[in-house]
Amino acid sequence: MTDPTPTPRGAGAASASPSPDAPLPPFRVPREPLAPGDRCPNFLLPDSSGAFHAFYERVRGRPTALLFVPGSDIALLDAFAGATDRFRNAGYDLFAVLGADVAEIRREGERIGGRLMLLADPKGSVTRGYAAGARLNPQYAACYLMDANQRLLARNGADNAGGETLPDWAWRVLTQMAPAETATTRNQGAPVLILPLVLDPSMCRALIDRWERAGHREGEVASIVDGKEVTRVHDPLKRRRDHAIHEPAVLQGLAATVGRRIAPELVKAFHFDSFKFDRFIVTCYDSERGDYFRAHRDNESASTGERRFAMTLNLNTGEYEGGELVFPEYGPHRYAPAAGGAILFSCSLLHEALPVTKGRRFTLLTFLSAVPAGAQAGARPAAAASRANPPASPESPNAGAFNPGGFAPGAPAPKPAGGSASPFAPGSAKNGLTRAGD
């Protein structure tokens, strides 16, 4: 098919304009190096026998409460030990790090009947590292709650607990944020990665506000028309409205926040450890317009060929119906992360955004391209600031030291980079061929 009159970029697009006097909504990134959504750092400490254990090696895929007791707070330790059965029967694990040597935690372990996994932090380096990351006072006991993948759900210090004990607080929050799930048997599923808590509710709402107030336009696709690649509005394939983010501060904040939360998981799941972001787009699928994005792949044109992974982050799950993602090559299953959660998948996978049947679905989209080794001398790609480092060995002088497993505090924020267009492969410019790509 030849289309001699492709719609130019933005032509015919209805655009919403902000009031000239209204400031754009703020986009505030987490100020703490260790905030909810970040992967908790790995560390290496000895148990009551003197054997060293890496924290990541001891967790077993269950939500976890990690308690730090810098002093000899016997009452708190007894309270957690007494709650062990309740936590474990509900599918939660408990660990306690004491500011004591191996001999002392051995005595404490015997006193509480071995009901808690105790680790010794005699120099307090791990305790102080966690407290510094979460902006808590290291002089007080603190509890860090994690999901089954060691991502922080919440944290609290004994000096901030009010009238609630830390064990009661931990139980209440875990049962609310990490309820027990029913196991299912599956014989098929798409090779996708679903990550919760990539952005918090305030960041999600700020991005929706930007779409509402800072302008948007009809979404476009990349197409081959008369042997040339063009971008155009193409309703037979895609119908939605997009707001492209251009402000450097917002781009930096998104790249830094999203990067530090998805990179450790991409390394673990796909061994994809160095990447750069494409642009960030806030999208809206509106049921009143009948919006959709039919089955497509995201890397089939010259300008999108370098993309490796796509990320769709739902901003307002629960406020609409429909709009799930499907991957028809891997069955009819529908994928819908919770608000603030993201789904990442290879750009080569065929996928479709189903129509929204009620309300409006807002998402944040971006694409990830690989950074070749040595290609950015002196620069730090997104994953470099988020790679999970191995713990120090017991023989190392750093044994017991705080090891930032989620990211490197103080590392420069990864800079989003637009993907450079790869040249056409010979014979690839077929007339009238529509590529999705965005």
Secondary structure as GFF3:
##gff-version 3
##sequence-region A 1 438
A	DSSP	beta_strand	44	46	.	.	.	ID=ss1
A	DSSP	beta_strand	52	54	.	.	.	ID=ss2
A	DSSP	alpha_helix	55	58	.	.	.	ID=ss3
A	DSSP	beta_strand	64	69	.	.	.	ID=ss4
A	DSSP	alpha_helix	74	82	.	.	.	ID=ss5
A	DSSP	alpha_helix	84	89	.	.	.	ID=ss6
A	DSSP	beta_strand	93	98	.	.	.	ID=ss7
A	DSSP	alpha_helix	102	111	.	.	.	ID=ss8
A	DSSP	beta_strand	117	120	.	.	.	ID=ss9
A	DSSP	alpha_helix	125	134	.	.	.	ID=ss10
A	DSSP	beta_strand	142	146	.	.	.	ID=ss11
A	DSSP	beta_strand	152	157	.	.	.	ID=ss12
A	DSSP	alpha_helix	166	177	.	.	.	ID=ss13
A	DSSP	beta_strand	193	195	.	.	.	ID=ss14
A	DSSP	alpha_helix	201	213	.	.	.	ID=ss15
A	DSSP	beta_strand	217	218	.	.	.	ID=ss16
A	DSSP	beta_strand	221	225	.	.	.	ID=ss17
A	DSSP	beta_strand	228	232	.	.	.	ID=ss18
A	DSSP	beta_strand	238	239	.	.	.	ID=ss19
A	DSSP	beta_strand	241	244	.	.	.	ID=ss20
A	DSSP	alpha_helix	248	270	.	.	.	ID=ss21
A	DSSP	beta_strand	275	277	.	.	.	ID=ss22
A	DSSP	beta_strand	281	286	.	.	.	ID=ss23
A	DSSP	three_ten_helix	287	289	.	.	.	ID=ss24
A	DSSP	beta_strand	292	296	.	.	.	ID=ss25
A	DSSP	beta_strand	307	314	.	.	.	ID=ss26
A	DSSP	beta_strand	321	322	.	.	.	ID=ss27
A	DSSP	beta_strand	325	326	.	.	.	ID=ss28
A	DSSP	three_ten_helix	328	330	.	.	.	ID=ss29
A	DSSP	beta_strand	334	335	.	.	.	ID=ss30
A	DSSP	beta_strand	342	346	.	.	.	ID=ss31
A	DSSP	beta_strand	351	353	.	.	.	ID=ss32
A	DSSP	beta_strand	356	358	.	.	.	ID=ss33
A	DSSP	beta_strand	360	370	.	.	.	ID=ss34
A	DSSP	three_ten_helix	382	385	.	.	.	ID=ss35
###
